Structures are given as structure tokens and as C-alpha cells.
């Protein structure tokens, strides 16, 4: 069991290997919701096979390229991402982006827990003809969240070992699905589809990239045990490679399925629908391995959320901090499964807000990293006015200003089922690129501002 919390990992304990990042980021994308997103690219965006292929390659390269870049901060500082964020925003200032990212992470864990529960319910129905009841819904949801809590509570070694196992299981099950589609899909119809508008390709990239961007603040959490000598280029390569080998085939399979079954893009229960599309001997193992994958996605998210809770001042051990998020996702997940009328609409709206929220932090933190930031272990853990990262009354005005400006800008371009910004009908808004505008504004504003000198003895580096 990992007992280390926010404190940076000493050099003599950094025995990790870059290759462990590959199964980590394969696991982070093992969700059947990618099939639904692929179906949406065909049904809603009107894209043909080759356009979906381009989207499925471009989106993970962009989003997980950022994940790989920010993971370099983990090997430099040896601490979780939101602890390293104190060096950028200040000891008090870090509370604001940290609190917002923590709350948004509840939504991601809730959506994933609901999807995993749907997968388990679908497998029970296919195997034993067990019909869904409110009691069964709550039991499966509780079991799913509890399994994620157990793995994340044990810590990084349990996550790594589980990732290696799940990658093999899910890979084998996905090959079965792929083989069935090769033999049964109407390929002439699929390949003869006319191309859709280029603008819809851009929108599809924006939607698909938003999910990957949500992992960027967590990237240092899974790289903090790597030695300082680890190759940054290899880290980015392992991260992007892990995402590509999962995102690409799953999005393409969803797009192929949607040609003959377009309702996949709009179903309230996407997992049960997928189970009905496949032969029973394929759908049951596929759904069961999907449950395992989504348990681990939630475990990874809870693992990072526990660190975030500690940075917000929860003076409790890491495992108990993880339990806070587990409880919240259980409550919200039960509500979503009982009340939501359109799961896919809720999911896509959440992805949009997720991308904007995380991009504001990424822009500021990323520029600070590229400026050559080094991290002082003592200053990171010192939350008093004597900390080297206290800046002005605990805040870095430059970082806070750039972050707030970018967040407001992104919301202006946002259009979801609960909220529509005044610029949502602009070209950027219509194509779901509010997250890109957010990131560019955050990075641009922070890049032109002088970085304040900290109290760790080092002068601010040049960009």
C-alpha cells in the first residue's frame, strides 16, 4: 500500500520505468463510451470512414501529447500535479483551480461509474436474463465504485499491476469484436459513404480531445516515481502511444457499428445497446472486460482526486481522501442512473465543460513548465507565509489573472444543455473549440506576463 501523499518522492525511491506509462494510458482510455463517440461522428457529424480515421488519430495525439508534456513536471518535482501547481499559482491561489478541478472530476468519475454499471447490468442480462431493478442498479453501482476505491486506495503499484492485466484482457476482447465486424459489417456501404463537411471533422476532434485533456493535471501523479534522468521524449511517446492503441480502434469500431445501427449514437444505455449488436459469445467477455477497464479508469481518477483533496486542506491520509470522491461519485451516479433521460447528451455536455475547465489550468501550467520551472520540495510543502511559493499574500497575480481570463473566455464559447455562452454561435463555439480558445488565452496571457520571482533562491527562467 502506498503511504506517500503530497510529499515529493526522494531520488533514491524513484525506481519507475518510462515503459509503465504505456499501459497506464491505455487503461485510461478503456471505456466503451469511445464506441458511442465514434458512432456520433458518423451519425451527427456526417463523417465517412476516412474522416473518422483522421479524427481518431488527431485527437489523441493532440490531447495526450499535452498529457505527456505535463508528465515531465512529475519527474522534475516528484510530487502530484496539483501539489506542483502551488509553485505556479501560489500556496493560496492554487486553491481556486484545485477546487474547480476537484469538483469537475466528480462528474467524470460519476459518468464513468454509471457506464461501468450499465456494462455489468448488460452482462447479467445476457448471461442470466436478470432484469434491471432500482435495487440492482444501486448494488452494481456500489460494487463498481467500491472496486475503484480499493485499487486507488492501495496506490500506484496496484494501479500499475492492474493496468498490465486489464490491457491484455481488454485487448483480447477488442480483437474478438474487431474480427466480428470485419466479417459482418456492410463494408461497401461504409466505404462508399460521401465525406462530411471539414468543419464537422474539426468539431469531432474537439469533442474527442476534451476527454484526453481531462487527464493532463493528473499526468505528474503517474510519473513522479520516474528518475530525473528519464527521457522526456520517451515519456511523451509512451503516453501518446498508449492512448492511440485504444482510442483509434474503439472510435473506428463505433463508427462502423453506427452505419447499420445509428441508434448507438443516441441510446440512453449505450452499453446494453452494444451488447445487442454483437454475438453473445463476444459481447459477454467484452462487457466484462470493459467493466474491469472502467473500474481502473475510476481508480486512476480517484487516485489523483485524493491528492487534489489534500492540496485543498483536507488533513487526512491519501486513502481516506480517495474515499471522499468515491462517496460523492456513488451519490451522483445513483441520481444520474435514476433520473437522466438522455445519457449521451449529458455525457457530451459534460465533456465540453470538462475541456474548458481543464484547459485554463493547462495553459498556465504548461507555459510555466516550458519556461524551465524547477521545484523546491520544501517550498511545495510549506503552506505558511514563509514558503518560497507564497508570492503576494499567497497568490501569483500573473497566474491567477491568466487562468481567470481564460476560464471566462472559454465559457463565452460554450454551448451545452445547461448553459449557452454569448459567443456559442460563433465559428469557435459551433465547432466545440471553446477548450482550444481557453488554452490559447491562458498560455498567451501568462507567456507575456513576467513570472514573479519565488523565494526558493532561483531567478525566474525565460520563456
C-alpha positions as CSV (number, residue, x, y, z in Angstrom):
1,X,0.0,0.0,0.0
2,X,1.3,3.4,-1.0
3,X,1.5,5.7,2.1
4,X,3.1,8.7,0.4
5,X,0.8,11.7,0.0
6,X,1.8,15.1,-1.4
7,X,5.4,15.0,-0.3
8,X,7.8,14.7,-3.2
9,X,9.4,11.3,-3.9
10,X,13.1,11.2,-2.9
11,X,15.6,10.4,-5.7
12,X,16.6,7.1,-4.1
13,X,12.9,5.9,-4.3
14,X,12.5,6.8,-8.0
15,X,12.7,3.3,-9.4
16,X,10.0,3.6,-12.0
17,X,10.4,3.0,-15.7
18,X,9.1,5.0,-18.6
19,X,7.5,1.9,-20.2
20,X,5.0,1.8,-17.3
21,X,3.3,4.9,-18.8
22,X,2.2,2.9,-21.8
23,X,-0.3,0.6,-20.0
24,X,-1.3,3.4,-17.7
25,X,-2.6,5.5,-20.6
26,X,-4.0,2.5,-22.4
27,X,-6.1,1.8,-19.3
28,X,-7.2,5.4,-19.0
29,X,-9.0,5.1,-22.4
30,X,-10.6,1.7,-21.9
31,X,-14.2,2.9,-21.9
32,X,-17.0,1.8,-24.2
33,X,-18.1,5.4,-24.4
34,X,-15.5,5.7,-27.2
35,X,-17.7,3.5,-29.3
36,X,-20.6,5.9,-28.7
37,X,-18.4,8.9,-29.6
38,X,-17.3,7.1,-32.8
39,X,-21.0,6.5,-33.7
40,X,-21.7,10.1,-33.1
41,X,-19.0,11.1,-35.6
42,X,-20.9,9.1,-38.2
43,X,-24.5,9.9,-37.3
44,X,-24.3,13.5,-36.1
45,X,-21.2,14.8,-37.8
46,X,-21.9,13.0,-41.0
47,X,-18.2,11.9,-41.4
48,X,-17.2,9.0,-43.6
49,X,-14.8,6.2,-42.7
50,X,-11.6,8.0,-43.6
51,X,-12.6,11.2,-41.9
52,X,-13.4,9.4,-38.7
53,X,-10.0,7.7,-39.0
54,X,-8.3,11.2,-39.3
55,X,-10.2,12.4,-36.2
56,X,-9.4,9.3,-34.2
57,X,-5.7,9.8,-34.8
58,X,-5.5,13.6,-34.5
59,X,-7.5,14.0,-31.2
60,X,-5.4,11.6,-29.0
61,X,-2.1,12.9,-30.5
62,X,-3.1,16.4,-29.5
63,X,-4.6,15.8,-26.1
64,X,-2.3,13.1,-24.9
65,X,0.7,15.0,-26.3
66,X,-0.2,17.5,-23.6
67,X,-0.6,14.8,-21.1
68,X,2.9,13.6,-21.9
69,X,4.4,17.1,-21.8
70,X,2.9,17.9,-18.4
71,X,4.0,14.4,-17.0
72,X,7.6,15.8,-17.3
73,X,6.8,18.0,-14.4
74,X,6.3,14.9,-12.3
75,X,9.8,13.6,-12.9
76,X,11.2,17.1,-12.2
77,X,9.3,17.7,-8.9
78,X,8.4,14.2,-7.8
79,X,5.1,15.4,-6.5
80,X,1.4,15.1,-7.7
81,X,0.3,17.6,-10.3
82,X,-1.9,19.8,-8.0
83,X,0.9,20.0,-5.5
84,X,3.3,21.2,-8.2
85,X,0.7,23.7,-9.2
86,X,1.4,25.5,-5.9
87,X,4.7,26.7,-7.5
88,X,2.7,28.3,-10.3
89,X,-0.4,29.8,-8.6
90,X,0.9,30.3,-5.1
91,X,0.0,28.5,-1.9
92,X,-3.4,30.2,-1.6
93,X,-4.0,30.8,-5.2
94,X,-3.7,27.1,-6.0
95,X,-6.9,26.5,-4.0
96,X,-9.1,28.1,-6.7
97,X,-8.1,26.0,-9.8
98,X,-7.6,23.0,-7.5
99,X,-11.2,23.2,-6.1
100,X,-12.7,23.6,-9.5
101,X,-10.8,20.7,-11.0
102,X,-11.7,18.6,-8.0
103,X,-15.4,19.3,-8.4
104,X,-15.3,18.7,-12.2
105,X,-13.6,15.3,-11.5
106,X,-16.6,14.3,-9.6
107,X,-18.6,14.4,-12.8
108,X,-16.0,12.4,-14.8
109,X,-16.0,9.7,-12.1
110,X,-19.8,9.7,-12.0
111,X,-20.2,9.3,-15.7
112,X,-17.6,6.5,-15.8
113,X,-19.2,4.7,-12.8
114,X,-22.6,4.8,-14.5
115,X,-21.2,3.5,-17.7
116,X,-19.4,0.7,-15.9
117,X,-22.6,-0.2,-14.0
118,X,-24.5,-0.3,-17.3
119,X,-21.9,-2.7,-18.7
120,X,-22.3,-5.0,-15.6
121,X,-26.1,-4.9,-15.8
122,X,-26.0,-5.7,-19.6
123,X,-23.7,-8.7,-18.9
124,X,-26.0,-10.0,-16.2
125,X,-29.0,-9.7,-18.5
126,X,-27.2,-11.5,-21.4
127,X,-25.9,-14.3,-19.1
128,X,-28.7,-14.9,-16.7
129,X,-31.6,-12.9,-18.1
130,X,-31.7,-10.8,-14.9
131,X,-33.9,-7.7,-15.4
132,X,-32.8,-4.4,-14.1
133,X,-34.4,-3.0,-11.0
134,X,-33.7,0.1,-8.9
135,X,-32.2,-2.1,-6.2
136,X,-29.9,-3.9,-8.7
137,X,-28.9,-0.6,-10.2
138,X,-27.7,0.6,-6.8
139,X,-26.0,-2.7,-5.9
140,X,-24.0,-2.8,-9.2
141,X,-23.1,0.9,-8.9
142,X,-21.9,0.4,-5.3
143,X,-19.8,-2.6,-6.3
144,X,-18.2,-0.7,-9.1
145,X,-17.3,2.3,-7.0
146,X,-16.0,0.1,-4.2
147,X,-13.7,-1.8,-6.5
148,X,-12.3,1.5,-7.8
149,X,-11.8,2.7,-4.3
150,X,-10.0,-0.4,-3.3
151,X,-7.4,-0.2,-6.2
152,X,-6.9,3.5,-5.9
153,X,-6.6,3.3,-2.1
154,X,-3.8,0.7,-2.4
155,X,-1.9,3.1,-4.6
156,X,0.5,3.3,-7.6
157,X,1.8,-0.3,-7.5
158,X,-1.7,-1.7,-7.5
159,X,-2.7,0.6,-10.4
160,X,0.3,-0.4,-12.4
161,X,-0.2,-4.2,-11.9
162,X,-3.9,-3.9,-12.6
163,X,-3.2,-1.9,-15.8
164,X,-1.0,-4.6,-17.2
165,X,-3.6,-7.3,-16.6
166,X,-6.5,-5.2,-17.9
167,X,-4.7,-4.2,-21.1
168,X,-4.2,-7.8,-22.0
169,X,-7.8,-8.8,-21.3
170,X,-9.4,-5.8,-22.9
171,X,-7.1,-6.1,-25.9
172,X,-8.1,-9.7,-26.5
173,X,-11.8,-8.9,-26.2
174,X,-11.5,-6.0,-28.6
175,X,-9.8,-8.2,-31.1
176,X,-12.9,-10.5,-31.0
177,X,-15.2,-7.5,-31.6
178,X,-12.9,-6.3,-34.5
179,X,-12.9,-9.8,-36.1
180,X,-16.7,-10.0,-35.9
181,X,-17.1,-6.5,-37.5
182,X,-14.7,-7.4,-40.3
183,X,-16.9,-10.4,-41.2
184,X,-20.3,-8.9,-40.6
185,X,-20.2,-5.1,-41.3
186,X,-21.6,-3.8,-44.6
187,X,-18.2,-2.6,-45.9
188,X,-19.3,-1.5,-49.3
189,X,-21.9,0.9,-47.7
190,X,-19.3,2.0,-45.2
191,X,-16.6,2.8,-47.7
192,X,-19.0,4.4,-50.2
193,X,-20.3,7.0,-47.8
194,X,-19.7,10.5,-49.0
195,X,-17.4,12.8,-47.0
196,X,-18.9,15.2,-44.5
197,X,-18.0,18.9,-44.0
198,X,-14.4,19.6,-42.9
199,X,-15.9,21.8,-40.2
200,X,-17.5,18.7,-38.7
201,X,-14.1,17.0,-38.6
202,X,-12.8,19.9,-36.5
203,X,-15.8,19.6,-34.2
204,X,-15.2,15.9,-33.8
205,X,-11.6,16.5,-32.9
206,X,-12.7,19.0,-30.3
207,X,-15.2,16.6,-28.7
208,X,-12.8,13.6,-28.7
209,X,-9.8,15.6,-27.5
210,X,-11.7,17.0,-24.5
211,X,-11.7,13.6,-22.7
212,X,-7.9,13.3,-23.1
213,X,-7.3,16.8,-21.9
214,X,-9.0,16.0,-18.6
215,X,-6.1,13.7,-17.7
216,X,-3.4,16.4,-18.1
217,X,-3.4,17.7,-14.5
218,X,-3.1,14.1,-13.3
219,X,-0.1,13.3,-15.6
220,X,2.6,14.1,-12.9
221,X,0.8,11.8,-10.4
222,X,1.8,8.8,-12.5
223,X,5.3,10.0,-13.4
224,X,6.5,11.1,-10.0
225,X,8.3,7.8,-9.4
226,X,10.4,8.1,-12.6
227,X,14.1,9.1,-12.1
228,X,15.1,12.6,-13.1
229,X,17.2,11.2,-15.9
230,X,14.1,9.7,-17.7
231,X,13.8,10.8,-21.3
232,X,11.1,13.4,-21.7
233,X,10.7,12.4,-25.4
234,X,10.2,8.8,-24.4
235,X,7.6,9.8,-21.8
236,X,5.6,11.7,-24.4
237,X,5.9,8.8,-26.9
238,X,4.7,6.2,-24.4
239,X,1.8,8.4,-23.3
240,X,0.6,9.1,-26.9
241,X,1.2,5.5,-28.0
242,X,-0.9,4.2,-25.1
243,X,-3.8,6.5,-26.0
244,X,-3.6,5.8,-29.7
245,X,-3.8,2.0,-29.5
246,X,-7.0,2.3,-27.5
247,X,-8.8,5.3,-28.9
248,X,-8.2,4.6,-32.6
249,X,-9.7,1.1,-32.8
250,X,-12.6,1.8,-30.5
251,X,-13.7,5.0,-32.2
252,X,-13.4,3.3,-35.6
253,X,-15.5,0.3,-34.3
254,X,-18.2,2.6,-33.1
255,X,-18.3,4.4,-36.4
256,X,-18.6,1.1,-38.3
257,X,-21.4,-0.2,-36.0
258,X,-23.3,3.1,-36.4
259,X,-23.7,2.6,-40.2
260,X,-26.1,-0.3,-39.7
261,X,-27.2,0.7,-36.2
262,X,-27.4,4.5,-36.0
263,X,-29.3,4.4,-32.7
264,X,-26.0,3.6,-31.0
265,X,-25.3,7.4,-31.1
266,X,-28.4,8.3,-29.2
267,X,-29.3,5.4,-26.9
268,X,-29.8,6.2,-23.2
269,X,-27.9,3.0,-22.3
270,X,-25.1,2.7,-24.8
271,X,-23.6,-0.4,-23.2
272,X,-26.7,-2.6,-23.4
273,X,-27.2,-1.5,-27.0
274,X,-23.6,-2.6,-27.8
275,X,-24.3,-5.9,-26.2
276,X,-27.3,-6.5,-28.5
277,X,-25.2,-5.7,-31.6
278,X,-22.7,-8.5,-31.0
279,X,-22.9,-12.3,-30.7
280,X,-23.4,-13.4,-27.1
281,X,-20.1,-15.3,-27.0
282,X,-18.3,-12.0,-27.9
283,X,-20.5,-9.4,-26.1
284,X,-20.3,-11.1,-22.6
285,X,-16.5,-11.2,-22.3
286,X,-16.3,-7.8,-24.0
287,X,-18.6,-6.2,-21.5
288,X,-17.0,-7.9,-18.5
289,X,-13.5,-6.8,-19.5
290,X,-15.0,-3.3,-20.2
291,X,-16.2,-3.3,-16.6
292,X,-12.6,-4.0,-15.4
293,X,-11.2,-1.3,-17.6
294,X,-13.7,1.3,-16.4
295,X,-13.1,0.3,-12.8
296,X,-9.5,1.2,-13.3
297,X,-10.3,4.5,-15.1
298,X,-12.2,5.5,-12.0
299,X,-9.4,4.2,-9.8
300,X,-6.9,6.4,-11.6
301,X,-9.2,9.4,-11.3
302,X,-9.8,8.8,-7.6
303,X,-6.1,8.4,-7.0
304,X,-5.5,11.9,-8.4
305,X,-8.5,13.3,-6.8
306,X,-7.2,12.2,-3.4
307,X,-4.1,14.3,-3.9
308,X,-6.2,17.3,-5.0
309,X,-8.3,17.0,-1.9
310,X,-5.2,17.1,0.2
311,X,-4.0,20.2,-1.5
312,X,-7.3,21.8,-0.6
313,X,-6.6,21.4,3.1
314,X,-8.1,18.0,3.9
315,X,-5.8,16.9,6.6
316,X,-6.4,13.2,6.1
317,X,-4.4,10.3,4.7
318,X,-4.4,9.8,0.9
319,X,-6.6,6.7,1.0
320,X,-9.3,8.5,3.1
321,X,-9.1,11.4,0.7
322,X,-9.8,8.9,-2.1
323,X,-12.9,7.8,-0.1
324,X,-14.4,11.2,-0.3
325,X,-14.5,11.1,-4.1
326,X,-15.8,7.5,-4.0
327,X,-18.7,8.6,-1.8
328,X,-19.6,11.5,-4.0
329,X,-19.5,9.6,-7.2
330,X,-21.7,6.9,-5.7
331,X,-24.4,9.5,-4.7
332,X,-24.2,11.4,-8.1
333,X,-24.1,8.1,-10.1
334,X,-27.3,6.8,-8.4
335,X,-29.0,10.1,-9.3
336,X,-27.9,10.0,-12.9
337,X,-28.9,6.4,-13.5
338,X,-32.4,7.0,-12.0
339,X,-33.1,10.5,-13.4
340,X,-31.2,11.2,-16.6
341,X,-33.3,10.9,-19.7
342,X,-30.5,11.2,-22.3
343,X,-27.2,9.7,-21.2
344,X,-25.3,10.7,-24.3
345,X,-26.5,14.3,-24.2
346,X,-25.4,14.5,-20.6
347,X,-22.0,12.9,-21.4
348,X,-21.3,15.2,-24.3
349,X,-22.3,18.3,-22.4
350,X,-20.0,17.3,-19.6
351,X,-17.1,16.7,-21.9
352,X,-17.5,20.2,-23.2
353,X,-17.3,21.8,-19.8
354,X,-14.6,19.4,-18.8
355,X,-12.4,20.5,-21.7
356,X,-12.8,24.2,-20.9
357,X,-12.2,23.8,-17.1
358,X,-9.0,21.8,-17.5
359,X,-7.6,23.8,-20.4
360,X,-7.4,27.0,-18.3
361,X,-5.1,25.3,-15.9
362,X,-3.1,23.5,-18.6
363,X,-2.3,26.8,-20.5
364,X,-0.8,28.4,-17.4
365,X,0.9,25.4,-16.0
366,X,2.3,24.3,-19.4
367,X,3.9,27.7,-20.1
368,X,5.4,27.7,-16.7
369,X,6.9,24.3,-17.3
370,X,8.3,25.3,-20.7
371,X,9.9,28.3,-19.0
372,X,12.2,25.8,-17.3
373,X,10.5,25.6,-13.9
374,X,12.3,23.6,-11.2
375,X,10.5,22.6,-8.0
376,X,11.7,23.1,-4.4
377,X,10.4,20.2,-2.2
378,X,10.4,22.3,1.0
379,X,8.6,25.2,-0.5
380,X,5.9,22.9,-2.0
381,X,5.0,21.5,1.3
382,X,5.3,24.8,3.3
383,X,1.9,26.5,3.2
384,X,2.9,29.3,5.6
385,X,3.8,32.9,4.6
386,X,7.4,31.8,4.8
387,X,7.0,29.5,1.8
388,X,9.1,30.2,-1.3
389,X,5.9,29.9,-3.3
390,X,3.9,32.5,-1.2
391,X,4.3,35.3,-3.8
392,X,1.8,38.1,-3.0
393,X,-0.2,37.2,0.0
394,X,-0.2,33.6,-1.1
395,X,-1.2,34.3,-4.7
396,X,0.7,34.7,-8.0
397,X,-1.2,37.6,-9.6
398,X,0.0,36.7,-13.1
399,X,-1.0,33.1,-13.0
400,X,-4.4,33.8,-11.4
401,X,-5.2,36.6,-13.8
402,X,-4.3,34.4,-16.9
403,X,-6.3,31.5,-15.5
404,X,-9.4,33.5,-14.7
405,X,-9.3,35.3,-18.1
406,X,-9.1,32.1,-20.0
407,X,-11.8,30.4,-18.0
408,X,-14.3,33.2,-18.7
409,X,-13.3,33.2,-22.3
410,X,-13.9,29.5,-22.7
411,X,-17.3,29.8,-21.1
412,X,-18.3,32.5,-23.6
413,X,-17.9,30.0,-26.4
414,X,-19.6,27.1,-24.6
415,X,-22.9,25.6,-25.6
416,X,-24.3,22.7,-23.5
417,X,-27.7,21.6,-22.5
418,X,-27.5,23.5,-19.2
419,X,-25.7,26.7,-20.4
420,X,-25.1,28.7,-23.5
421,X,-22.5,31.5,-23.7
422,X,-23.0,34.7,-25.8
423,X,-20.3,33.5,-28.3
424,X,-21.6,30.0,-28.6
425,X,-22.9,30.6,-32.1
426,X,-19.5,31.8,-33.4
427,X,-17.3,29.6,-35.5
428,X,-15.3,28.6,-32.5
429,X,-18.4,27.8,-30.4
430,X,-20.2,25.9,-33.1
431,X,-17.3,23.6,-33.6
432,X,-16.8,22.8,-29.9
433,X,-13.4,24.5,-29.7
434,X,-14.1,26.5,-26.5
435,X,-11.4,24.4,-24.8
436,X,-8.9,25.4,-27.5
437,X,-9.7,29.1,-27.1
438,X,-9.3,28.7,-23.3
439,X,-5.9,27.0,-23.6
440,X,-4.6,29.6,-26.1
441,X,-5.8,32.6,-24.0
442,X,-4.3,31.1,-20.8
443,X,-1.0,30.3,-22.4
444,X,-0.8,33.6,-24.3
445,X,-1.7,35.8,-21.3
446,X,0.7,34.0,-19.0
447,X,3.5,34.0,-21.5
448,X,3.5,37.7,-22.0
449,X,3.5,38.4,-18.3
450,X,6.7,38.4,-16.2
451,X,6.9,35.4,-13.9
452,X,7.2,36.5,-10.3
453,X,10.5,35.6,-8.6
454,X,9.9,33.0,-6.0
455,X,11.6,32.6,-2.6
456,X,13.4,29.4,-3.4
457,X,16.7,31.2,-4.4
458,X,16.2,30.8,-8.1
459,X,15.6,33.6,-10.6
460,X,12.6,33.2,-12.9
461,X,13.6,31.5,-16.1
462,X,13.0,33.0,-19.5
463,X,10.4,31.5,-21.9
